[in-house]
């Protein structure tokens, strides 16, 4: 089997000492698309090791130099960007698997890409909006990643627009990981990126920093203004949708 991966599939790399040869190796983490007769198309982890071929005592330095050059090819001239993501997980969303989805698919990939995270488990309706409204350090985050259905995205968007610094806050990219019963936003984003609808592919898109503009709609009533995305429903359809959650 050839040690062959494309730059576009790589999320990160480490240098480690091989226990067998005692030489230093570059450990590359890549997620190529794969499809088999038994499984649908998805991105699956492939770990490839490249050994530094140099004189004794220079192995580690040579491996680090190769790794740095590789990351420049993957992410640009600056190499691996320093990134910090604010992550919201809704444990009550859908079938209640959001925490497991994040732990299994997303967290390991973020770690491989050297992305720092602050994870918040939402405790009640409106919790995410409250946090978005009150965080003084919100602009320090490079992205807000949401592991839930569409509801938490709605809360976060309304919280961003309600902030005093909303013109800057609304520019923070939003990441979507499917963890609810309604995952319309992440489904649309993955389709736009030509990616299969899976937690791994959603995590990969967030890790690589892929982004696309999102149109926001506003609804004005006599007492408030609300902001949404994708669709607007009222009457019978809205009642059915709310009842389906219970």
C-alpha positions in Angstrom: 0.0 0.0 0.0 1.5 3.4 -1.0 1.9 6.2 1.5 0.0 8.6 -0.7 -2.3 11.4 0.5 -3.4 14.7 -1.0 -2.8 18.0 0.6 -6.5 18.8 0.5 -7.3 15.8 2.7 -4.8 16.5 5.4 -5.8 18.2 8.7 -2.6 18.0 10.7 0.6 16.3 11.5 2.9 15.4 14.5 6.5 14.4 15.0 7.1 11.3 17.1 9.8 8.8 17.8 9.2 5.4 16.3 9.4 2.7 19.0 10.9 0.2 16.6 13.6 2.1 14.7 14.1 4.9 17.2 14.0 7.3 14.3 11.7 10.3 14.2 8.7 10.2 11.9 6.1 12.6 10.6 2.7 11.3 11.5 0.2 12.7 9.0 -3.6 12.8 9.7 -5.7 12.7 6.5 -9.4 12.1 5.8 -9.8 11.0 2.2 -13.2 10.2 0.8 -13.9 6.5 0.6 -16.8 4.4 -0.6 -17.3 0.7 -0.3 -20.1 -1.8 -1.2 -21.1 -2.0 2.4 -20.8 1.6 3.5 -21.8 4.9 2.0 -19.3 7.5 0.9 -17.6 9.2 3.8 -14.3 10.7 4.9 -12.3 8.2 7.0 -9.2 8.7 8.9 -5.9 7.6 7.4 -2.7 7.9 9.3 0.5 7.9 7.3 4.1 8.0 8.7 7.1 9.4 6.9 10.6 8.8 8.4 13.3 11.5 8.4 16.3 10.2 6.5 19.3 12.1 8.0 22.4 11.7 10.1 22.1 10.6 13.8 21.1 13.5 16.0 19.5 15.4 13.2 16.4 13.2 12.8 14.1 15.2 15.1 15.1 18.6 13.6 14.7 17.3 10.1 11.3 15.8 10.8 10.1 19.1 12.4 11.3 21.0 9.3 9.5 18.6 7.0 6.3 18.8 9.1 6.4 22.6 9.0 6.9 22.7 5.3 4.0 20.2 4.8 1.7 22.3 6.9 2.5 25.3 4.7 1.4 23.3 1.7 -1.8 22.4 3.5 -2.8 25.7 5.1 -0.7 28.4 3.4 2.6 30.2 4.0 1.9 30.7 7.7 1.5 27.0 8.3 -1.0 25.6 10.8 -3.2 28.6 11.9 -3.7 29.3 15.6 -7.4 28.8 16.0 -9.8 28.8 19.0 -13.3 27.6 18.5 -16.3 28.1 20.8 -18.3 24.9 20.8 -22.0 24.5 21.8 -23.4 21.0 22.3 -27.1 20.5 22.9 -27.5 17.2 24.7 -31.3 17.3 24.4 -31.3 17.7 20.6 -32.7 14.9 18.4 -32.0 11.5 19.9 -29.6 12.8 22.5 -26.4 11.8 20.7 -24.8 15.2 20.2 -22.2 14.8 23.0 -21.2 11.4 21.6 -21.0 12.7 18.0 -18.7 15.5 19.1 -16.5 13.2 21.2 -16.3 10.5 18.5 -16.0 12.5 15.3 -15.2 16.2 15.9 -13.0 16.5 19.0 -10.2 14.1 17.7 -10.0 16.0 14.4 -9.8 19.3 16.1 -7.0 18.0 18.3 -5.1 16.7 15.2 -5.4 20.1 13.6 -4.2 21.9 16.8 -7.5 23.7 17.3 -8.1 24.9 20.8 -11.7 24.6 22.0 -14.0 25.8 24.7 -17.0 23.4 25.0 -20.3 24.5 26.5 -23.1 22.1 27.1 -26.4 23.9 26.8 -28.7 23.5 29.8 -32.0 25.0 28.7 -33.8 26.8 25.9 -32.1 30.2 25.2 -28.9 29.2 27.0 -26.7 29.6 23.9 -28.2 33.0 23.1 -27.5 34.2 26.7 -23.9 33.2 26.4 -23.4 34.8 23.0 -24.9 38.1 24.4 -22.8 38.2 27.5 -19.3 37.0 26.4 -16.9 39.9 26.5 -14.2 37.7 24.7 -16.4 36.5 21.9 -14.4 38.2 19.2 -11.3 36.2 20.4 -12.8 33.1 18.9 -12.1 32.2 15.2 -15.4 30.2 14.9 -18.5 29.1 16.7 -19.2 25.4 16.2 -22.7 24.0 17.0 -23.4 20.3 17.6 -27.2 20.3 17.5 -30.1 20.6 15.2 -31.2 23.9 13.7 -32.5 25.4 17.0 -29.1 26.4 18.5 -28.1 28.0 15.2 -31.2 30.1 15.5 -30.3 31.1 19.1 -26.7 32.0 18.2 -27.6 34.1 15.2 -30.2 36.1 17.1 -27.6 36.5 19.9 -24.9 37.8 17.6 -27.2 40.3 16.0 -28.5 41.5 19.4 -24.9 42.4 20.6 -23.7 46.0 20.6 -20.8 45.0 18.5 -23.0 42.9 16.1 -21.4 44.3 13.0 -18.2 42.5 14.0 -19.7 39.6 15.8 -21.9 38.5 12.9 -18.7 37.9 10.9 -17.6 35.1 13.1 -17.9 31.9 11.0 -20.5 29.4 12.3 -19.7 25.6 12.0 -22.4 23.0 11.9 -22.2 19.4 13.1 -25.4 17.3 12.7 -26.7 16.4 16.2 -30.4 17.0 16.1 -33.6 15.9 14.5 -33.6 18.8 12.0 -30.2 19.4 10.4 -31.2 21.5 7.4 -28.4 24.0 7.7 -25.5 21.5 7.8 -27.2 19.4 5.1 -27.3 22.5 2.8 -23.7 23.5 3.6 -22.3 20.0 3.0 -24.2 19.8 -0.3 -22.7 23.1 -1.3 -19.2 21.8 -0.5 -19.9 18.6 -2.4 -19.5 16.6 0.8 -21.5 13.6 2.0 -23.9 14.3 4.8 -22.0 12.7 7.7 -20.6 13.9 11.1 -17.1 13.2 9.8 -17.5 15.4 6.7 -19.1 18.2 8.7 -16.2 18.0 11.2 -13.7 18.0 8.3 -15.3 21.2 6.8 -15.1 23.0 10.2 -11.5 21.8 10.7 -10.4 23.0 7.2 -12.0 26.4 7.8 -14.3 26.2 4.8 -16.9 28.9 4.8 -19.8 30.2 2.7 -22.1 33.3 3.0 -25.4 32.8 4.6 -28.5 34.8 3.9 -30.4 35.9 7.0 -34.2 36.8 7.0 -35.9 39.1 9.5 -39.4 39.0 10.9 -40.8 42.1 12.4 -43.8 41.9 14.8 -45.4 44.6 17.0 -43.2 43.6 19.9 -39.9 42.2 18.6 -37.7 41.5 15.6 -36.5 37.9 15.0 -33.9 36.6 12.6 -33.7 33.3 10.9 -32.3 31.3 8.0 -33.3 28.8 5.3 -37.1 29.0 5.9 -40.0 30.5 7.7 -43.2 28.7 8.8 -46.3 29.6 10.8 -49.7 28.2 11.5 -50.4 24.4 11.2 -46.9 23.5 9.9 -45.2 25.3 12.8 -47.5 23.6 15.3 -46.7 20.2 13.9 -43.0 20.9 14.0 -43.1 22.0 17.6 -45.2 19.0 18.6 -42.8 16.6 16.9 -40.1 17.5 19.4 -42.2 16.1 22.2 
